Amino acid sequence: MTQKIYSSIQWVLPITIGLCLLMLFSFVFVQPASALTPIPNPDPKPGSYGLGATKAQDPPTQGATITTPGNGASFSTSPITVAGICPTDLLVEVFDNNVMVGAVVCTNGSFSLQVSLFAGVNELTAMVYDGLDQTGPVSNVVTVNYTDTNFSAFGALITLTSSYGRRSAAAGTELSWPLQLSGGQGPYAFSLDWGDGTATELKSQSLAGLVTIGHVYKKAGIYQVNIKVTDANGVSAFLQVVALSNGIVEAAAATQEATPTTQTKILWIPAAVALALIFPTYWLGRRSEVVSLRNKMLKEREQYSEK
């Protein structure tokens, strides 16, 4: 009877240790891992204030140089091409008799754009602007003459100018642009190419003066805007400017939301250790049983000897 009891008890210790290791393996070493959730960006509360900062930098030290047209050239048609060299990525504004008549972004160290001329003498200069609207040195002065022998037969020469060579607005909101139209005879027809691949927009204006145009860019970026106006007599003027749509360049990337995922990571090293400990625990249990039986036998022998 005693032998059967001890044979059953010998498995208690290794089984207990094994169950404990399995529980430890299940609850500690098998753990879920969730994907990172982006930090929430709550809307500003009513009455709150926002702060903005810009990094100060020195104004451009290098200006643009007009290489085309040559100084002293004469023209009988307008607009003409004005081109030259400039610091890359800066905005280049061209002035005619100190009036802004066109703007373009300097690309690969050069610029080129179409500008309308005034009747008579035109003094062309160029100015560069950085992202903070700091100006660089004024370019060389190129003097050209414009004589249109045909415009008097059709009507007065018209001019289209603006105080802004570059304007900006957030993507998805309207970007407005004030223009100054003078000369010619109404009504006037505007042809607006906003540079974003949308269809050319047509706009009618009955009288000369201040004209405001507007457009909504769906994506952020820098766009070249070409504006042409023609009066009732067919006389035209041209203006080229730069529009800046602020925001994230790739809208699709901004709208993607991180979806939390759950993965199960199993640490194989602790599992192997737990498996390896089963055999030593079994040996310790057997060893404990042998020691217990030997002590019992010695105790029974002593009791028998005393009798």
DRENVEX-78054 format. One record per residue (C-alpha): residue in one letter; x, z, y. Coordinates in nm, 3 decimals. Each point is the difference from the previous one (the first is absolute). Layout:
N
  rogu       xx       zz       yy
     A        X        Z        Y
...
END
This chain:
307
  rogu       xx       zz       yy
     M    0.000    0.000    0.000
     T    0.282    0.090    0.235
     Q    0.174   -0.332   -0.071
     K   -0.314   -0.199    0.093
     I   -0.044    0.188    0.325
     Y    0.358   -0.064    0.105
     S   -0.021   -0.366   -0.103
     S   -0.297   -0.044    0.234
     I    0.158    0.194    0.285
     Q    0.323   -0.206   -0.006
     W   -0.180   -0.294    0.166
     V   -0.148    0.204    0.285
     L    0.312    0.012    0.218
     P    0.098   -0.372   -0.014
     I   -0.363   -0.112    0.039
     T   -0.047    0.226    0.303
     I    0.321   -0.122    0.166
     G   -0.090   -0.362   -0.075
     L   -0.347    0.036    0.155
     C    0.148    0.157    0.311
     L    0.247   -0.285    0.037
     L   -0.275   -0.257   -0.045
     M   -0.213    0.168    0.265
     L    0.296    0.012    0.236
     F    0.068   -0.368   -0.068
     S   -0.363   -0.098    0.063
     F   -0.057    0.188    0.326
     V    0.343   -0.016    0.160
     F    0.188   -0.305   -0.117
     V   -0.294   -0.240   -0.004
     Q   -0.107   -0.023    0.364
     P   -0.202   -0.248    0.206
     A    0.166   -0.177    0.295
     S   -0.213   -0.146    0.277
     A    0.103   -0.272    0.243
     L    0.079    0.110    0.353
     T   -0.295   -0.001    0.238
     P    0.073   -0.128    0.351
     I   -0.009    0.253    0.282
     P   -0.340   -0.018    0.172
     N   -0.007   -0.139    0.352
     P   -0.311    0.151    0.162
     D   -0.161   -0.147    0.308
     P    0.079    0.179    0.328
     K   -0.248    0.270    0.089
     P   -0.206   -0.019    0.321
     G    0.187    0.141    0.295
     S    0.340   -0.040   -0.163
     Y    0.301   -0.160    0.167
     G    0.245   -0.254   -0.138
     L    0.368   -0.026    0.080
     G    0.211   -0.313   -0.015
     A    0.372   -0.052    0.036
     T    0.233   -0.294    0.032
     K    0.370   -0.009   -0.065
     A    0.194   -0.067    0.317
     Q    0.246   -0.287   -0.006
     D    0.208   -0.191    0.247
     P   -0.152   -0.317    0.151
     P    0.130   -0.337   -0.121
     T    0.342   -0.086    0.137
     Q   -0.015   -0.367   -0.093
     G   -0.250   -0.236    0.158
     A   -0.129   -0.344   -0.083
     T    0.153   -0.330    0.107
     I   -0.209   -0.311    0.070
     T    0.165   -0.311   -0.144
     T   -0.297   -0.240    0.015
     P   -0.095   -0.159    0.238
     G    0.311   -0.073    0.197
     N    0.036    0.109    0.360
     G   -0.135   -0.259    0.245
     A   -0.219   -0.184   -0.253
     S   -0.319   -0.173    0.116
     F   -0.328   -0.025   -0.191
     S   -0.323   -0.195    0.038
     T   -0.188    0.171   -0.285
     S   -0.077    0.362   -0.080
     P    0.037    0.223   -0.204
     I    0.371   -0.028   -0.079
     T    0.223    0.168   -0.258
     V    0.219    0.288    0.117
     A    0.262    0.114   -0.252
     G    0.318    0.205   -0.012
     I    0.193    0.280   -0.169
     C   -0.093    0.369   -0.006
     P    0.046    0.332   -0.185
     T   -0.191   -0.015   -0.329
     D   -0.337    0.179   -0.028
     L   -0.037    0.060    0.374
     L   -0.294   -0.137    0.198
     V    0.093   -0.285    0.233
     E   -0.220   -0.064    0.303
     V    0.046   -0.315    0.206
     F   -0.074    0.010    0.374
     D   -0.072   -0.294    0.227
     N    0.042    0.081    0.369
     N   -0.017    0.371   -0.099
     V   -0.331   -0.050   -0.184
     M   -0.014    0.069   -0.376
     V   -0.089   -0.330   -0.168
     G    0.074    0.070   -0.367
     A    0.146    0.240   -0.256
     V    0.145   -0.022   -0.350
     V    0.195    0.223   -0.242
     C    0.369   -0.089   -0.034
     T    0.067   -0.118   -0.357
     N    0.347   -0.049   -0.149
     G    0.158    0.019    0.344
     S   -0.206   -0.271    0.170
     F   -0.338   -0.061    0.165
     S   -0.218   -0.300    0.077
     L   -0.344   -0.025    0.157
     Q   -0.227   -0.226    0.204
     V   -0.062    0.084    0.367
     S   -0.208   -0.163    0.272
     L    0.165   -0.091    0.329
     F   -0.113    0.035    0.359
     A   -0.006   -0.302    0.227
     G    0.331   -0.049    0.177
     V    0.303    0.222   -0.054
     N    0.004    0.239   -0.295
     E    0.265    0.272   -0.039
     L    0.007    0.107   -0.366
     T    0.145    0.333   -0.114
     A   -0.029    0.208   -0.319
     M   -0.013    0.374   -0.059
     V    0.036    0.192   -0.327
     Y   -0.192    0.317   -0.094
     D    0.057    0.248   -0.282
     G   -0.265    0.194   -0.192
     L   -0.024    0.257    0.281
     D   -0.051   -0.277    0.261
     Q    0.344    0.062    0.146
     T    0.139   -0.311    0.165
     G    0.337   -0.160   -0.043
     P    0.202   -0.208    0.247
     V   -0.169   -0.297    0.166
     S    0.101   -0.338   -0.138
     N    0.150   -0.291    0.187
     V   -0.227   -0.186    0.244
     V   -0.099   -0.356   -0.091
     T   -0.161   -0.207    0.275
     V   -0.220   -0.295   -0.095
     N   -0.243   -0.224    0.191
     Y   -0.350   -0.094   -0.110
     T   -0.185   -0.295    0.150
     D   -0.320   -0.113   -0.174
     T   -0.089   -0.339    0.143
     N   -0.330   -0.003   -0.188
     F   -0.153    0.342    0.066
     S   -0.125   -0.092    0.350
     A   -0.216   -0.272   -0.154
     F   -0.167    0.248   -0.234
     G   -0.009    0.319    0.206
     A    0.206    0.294    0.115
     L    0.272    0.150   -0.217
     I   -0.105    0.320   -0.180
     T    0.217    0.298   -0.098
     L   -0.046    0.264   -0.270
     T    0.206    0.318    0.020
     S   -0.011    0.364   -0.111
     S    0.164    0.327    0.095
     Y    0.064    0.069   -0.370
     G    0.232   -0.191   -0.226
     R   -0.075    0.243   -0.281
     R   -0.300    0.218   -0.074
     S   -0.084    0.220   -0.297
     A   -0.297    0.162   -0.173
     A   -0.064    0.170   -0.332
     A   -0.092   -0.228   -0.289
     G   -0.378   -0.019   -0.034
     T   -0.061    0.062    0.370
     E   -0.036   -0.256    0.276
     L    0.308   -0.108    0.190
     S   -0.097   -0.111    0.351
     W    0.210   -0.219    0.227
     P   -0.055   -0.054    0.375
     L    0.091   -0.346    0.129
     Q    0.014   -0.144    0.349
     L   -0.142   -0.351    0.036
     S    0.034   -0.191    0.326
     G   -0.045   -0.356    0.122
     G   -0.194   -0.282   -0.159
     Q   -0.376   -0.035   -0.017
     G   -0.242    0.184   -0.226
     P   -0.133    0.028   -0.256
     Y    0.317    0.079   -0.197
     A    0.043   -0.023   -0.377
     F    0.243    0.237   -0.174
     S    0.163   -0.070   -0.336
     L    0.139    0.320   -0.155
     D    0.234    0.000   -0.299
     W    0.058    0.366   -0.088
     G    0.276   -0.074   -0.252
     D   -0.155    0.184   -0.296
     G   -0.134   -0.303   -0.185
     T   -0.356    0.032    0.129
     A   -0.180   -0.301    0.144
     T    0.078   -0.097    0.357
     E   -0.237    0.183    0.233
     L   -0.180   -0.188    0.278
     K   -0.109    0.174    0.319
     S   -0.171   -0.128    0.313
     Q    0.058    0.127    0.353
     S   -0.204   -0.121    0.296
     L    0.225    0.111    0.286
     A    0.370    0.060    0.060
     G    0.132    0.353    0.045
     L    0.054    0.289   -0.239
     V   -0.081   -0.091   -0.362
     T    0.016    0.251   -0.286
     I    0.036   -0.119   -0.358
     G   -0.008    0.217   -0.312
     H    0.064   -0.012   -0.374
     V   -0.005    0.238   -0.300
     Y    0.298   -0.023   -0.235
     K   -0.080    0.112   -0.355
     K    0.364    0.062   -0.095
     A    0.292    0.150    0.184
     G    0.278   -0.229    0.116
     I    0.146   -0.204    0.286
     Y   -0.192   -0.314    0.094
     Q    0.074   -0.292    0.231
     V   -0.306   -0.080    0.214
     N   -0.043   -0.349    0.147
     I   -0.253   -0.037    0.284
     K   -0.105   -0.331    0.147
     V   -0.255   -0.055    0.276
     T   -0.147   -0.329    0.122
     D   -0.218   -0.047    0.306
     A   -0.289   -0.241    0.061
     N    0.241   -0.277    0.107
     G    0.217    0.026   -0.313
     V    0.290    0.176    0.173
     S    0.161    0.254   -0.235
     A    0.220    0.309    0.014
     F    0.178    0.181   -0.283
     L    0.109    0.359   -0.062
     Q    0.189    0.145   -0.298
     V    0.011    0.382   -0.053
     V    0.066    0.257   -0.276
     A   -0.263    0.230   -0.156
     L    0.096    0.315   -0.189
     S   -0.246    0.145   -0.254
     N    0.096    0.358   -0.082
     G   -0.049    0.166   -0.338
     I    0.116   -0.026   -0.360
     V    0.131   -0.347   -0.074
     E   -0.153   -0.021   -0.347
     A   -0.358    0.123    0.027
     A   -0.051   -0.020   -0.378
     A    0.282    0.244   -0.061
     A   -0.155    0.245    0.248
     T   -0.343   -0.002   -0.168
     Q    0.126    0.074   -0.349
     E   -0.072    0.357   -0.105
     A    0.211    0.188   -0.246
     T   -0.202    0.065   -0.317
     P    0.100    0.323   -0.174
     T    0.103   -0.055   -0.360
     T    0.059    0.254   -0.270
     Q    0.283   -0.036   -0.247
     T    0.106    0.222   -0.287
     K    0.367    0.084   -0.010
     I    0.136    0.140   -0.325
     L    0.334    0.176    0.008
     W    0.155   -0.094   -0.334
     I    0.296    0.237    0.020
     P   -0.215    0.318    0.000
     A   -0.210   -0.152   -0.279
     A    0.310   -0.059   -0.212
     V    0.121    0.355    0.068
     A   -0.337    0.140   -0.106
     L    0.010   -0.202   -0.321
     A    0.355    0.113   -0.075
     L   -0.093    0.368    0.047
     I   -0.259   -0.015   -0.279
     F    0.268    0.001   -0.272
     P    0.200    0.298    0.133
     T   -0.320    0.200    0.041
     Y   -0.092   -0.076   -0.362
     W    0.346    0.114   -0.115
     L   -0.027    0.317    0.209
     G   -0.339    0.071   -0.158
     R    0.141   -0.043   -0.351
     R    0.298    0.215    0.091
     S   -0.227    0.271    0.136
     E   -0.202   -0.008   -0.321
     V    0.310    0.040   -0.220
     V    0.126    0.293    0.208
     S   -0.340    0.167   -0.016
     L   -0.023   -0.040   -0.380
     R    0.354    0.132   -0.048
     N   -0.069    0.308    0.211
     K   -0.321    0.063   -0.192
     M    0.177   -0.033   -0.335
     L    0.270    0.243    0.109
     K   -0.261    0.245    0.118
     E   -0.192   -0.021   -0.329
     R    0.325    0.044   -0.194
     E    0.084    0.314    0.194
     Q   -0.344    0.140   -0.065
     Y    0.031   -0.080   -0.374
     S    0.344    0.165   -0.018
     E   -0.133    0.318    0.158
     K   -0.266    0.022   -0.270
END
